[in-house]
Amino acid sequence: MKHPAANPTPPAEKQGMQGIVRLRVVALLLIVLFVGVIALPPDLTLLMVVENGPVEMLSAIGLLGAAFWLFCRAGRDGSGQPIAAGFLVLLLGLRELDFHARFTIMGVFKTKYYLSPLVPAGEKIIVSVLMVMIIFIAIRYIVGNFRRFTLALRRRHPAALALLAAFGYGLLGKGLDSLATPLEPPIAWFSADPKLVLRTMEEFTELGVPLCILLAVWYTSSPDGMDEREKGSPEAEKTTGYSHTIDQGQRH
């Protein structure tokens, strides 16, 4: 019988397991924060999760911090990927702050804005052009990096796992927002204010997005991640703006 040490865990598998453990820690942190805030008196809970409240500000700060971190990495990467990724994350941060509300009379992410006669035609044209440009950049970025991202996922690269988790938190948050009305009756069995519970759940779910993006950027900025990138193939070096370092554990 071989000693267990004779078959050490491959680096790629070890990193993948560490990434999953950290994502579980993030999920546990969000659950603890949710329970702690929902246990407060209703007035304090509402104060925490109200529009532009502390929780939403934390999400915005996390996204803006991740964008700044990516921009800082642009000087060490000639591919332009960190700049493109940073730009998209910056837009998410500005969206969280409702930055567009400073220049428009209603939300620009709903069809109503483009159909409403209350919106000036000039404003509609400018916003429409900007939205088309943003959508074009986002689609081009996603299409250009999708194959590399799926490869990183198959190899269980922790940065790719963190990005997948961020995407999942974003979808879940939007789902809670869209399905708030049908979800209220079952939650009313456990709470006198189901709307507040759903609002709190939504805000802390969305907080998972910047936490996971920051985790992904940290993975690719760590010494191990930078070392893998230097030793990897040119194809591996061009992975997503958040995850430049597709794991090279196969070389062992």
PEURLIN-V565141 format. One record per residue. N is the residue number from 1. OMEGA is omega in radians with two decimals (* if undefined). Layout:
BEGIN
N,OMEGA  N,OMEGA
END
This chain:
BEGIN
1,3.14  2,3.06  3,-3.14  4,-3.12  5,-3.12  6,3.12  7,-3.11  8,3.12  9,3.11  10,-3.13  11,-3.11  12,-3.13  13,3.13  14,3.12  15,3.12  16,3.13  17,3.10  18,3.12  19,3.13  20,3.11  21,-3.13  22,3.09  23,3.07  24,3.09  25,3.10  26,3.14  27,3.13  28,3.11  29,3.14  30,3.12  31,3.13  32,3.12  33,3.12  34,-3.13  35,-3.14  36,-3.11  37,-3.11  38,3.12  39,3.11  40,3.01  41,-3.07  42,-3.13  43,3.13  44,3.10  45,3.13  46,3.12  47,-3.12  48,-3.00  49,3.13  50,3.11  51,-3.08  52,3.09  53,-3.08  54,-3.09  55,3.12  56,3.11  57,3.08  58,3.11  59,-3.12  60,3.14  61,3.12  62,3.13  63,3.12  64,3.09  65,3.10  66,3.11  67,3.13  68,3.12  69,3.12  70,3.11  71,3.13  72,-3.14  73,-3.06  74,-3.12  75,-3.13  76,-3.11  77,-3.09  78,-3.08  79,-3.09  80,-3.11  81,3.13  82,3.14  83,3.14  84,3.13  85,3.12  86,3.13  87,-3.13  88,3.11  89,3.08  90,3.11  91,3.09  92,3.12  93,3.12  94,3.08  95,3.13  96,3.12  97,-3.06  98,-3.08  99,-3.11  100,-3.11  101,3.11  102,-3.02  103,-3.11  104,-3.07  105,3.06  106,-3.09  107,-3.08  108,-3.09  109,3.09  110,-3.13  111,-3.11  112,-3.11  113,-3.05  114,-3.13  115,-3.06  116,3.08  117,-3.13  118,-3.12  119,3.12  120,-3.10  121,3.14  122,3.12  123,3.12  124,-3.11  125,-3.12  126,-3.13  127,-3.13  128,3.12  129,3.13  130,-3.14  131,3.11  132,3.12  133,-3.14  134,3.13  135,3.12  136,3.13  137,-3.11  138,-3.13  139,3.14  140,3.14  141,-3.12  142,-3.14  143,-3.11  144,-3.07  145,-3.04  146,-3.10  147,3.13  148,-3.14  149,3.13  150,3.08  151,3.11  152,3.10  153,3.13  154,3.12  155,3.10  156,3.07  157,-3.05  158,3.13  159,3.11  160,3.09  161,3.13  162,3.11  163,3.10  164,3.11  165,3.11  166,3.11  167,3.13  168,3.10  169,3.13  170,3.12  171,-3.14  172,3.11  173,3.11  174,3.10  175,3.10  176,3.12  177,-3.09  178,-3.06  179,-3.08  180,-3.08  181,3.12  182,-3.14  183,-3.08  184,-3.10  185,3.13  186,3.13  187,3.12  188,3.08  189,-3.06  190,-3.07  191,3.10  192,-3.12  193,-3.09  194,3.12  195,3.13  196,3.11  197,-3.14  198,3.12  199,3.13  200,3.12  201,-3.14  202,-3.09  203,-3.13  204,3.03  205,3.13  206,3.06  207,3.11  208,-3.12  209,3.13  210,3.12  211,-3.13  212,3.09  213,3.08  214,3.11  215,3.12  216,3.13  217,3.11  218,3.12  219,-3.06  220,3.11  221,-3.12  222,3.13  223,3.14  224,3.14  225,3.13  226,3.14  227,3.11  228,-3.11  229,-3.13  230,-3.08  231,-3.07  232,3.11  233,3.08  234,3.13  235,-3.14  236,-3.08  237,-3.06  238,3.12  239,-2.98  240,-3.12  241,3.13  242,-3.00  243,-3.11  244,-2.89  245,3.05  246,-2.98  247,-3.13  248,-3.13  249,-3.13  250,-3.07  251,3.12  252,*
END
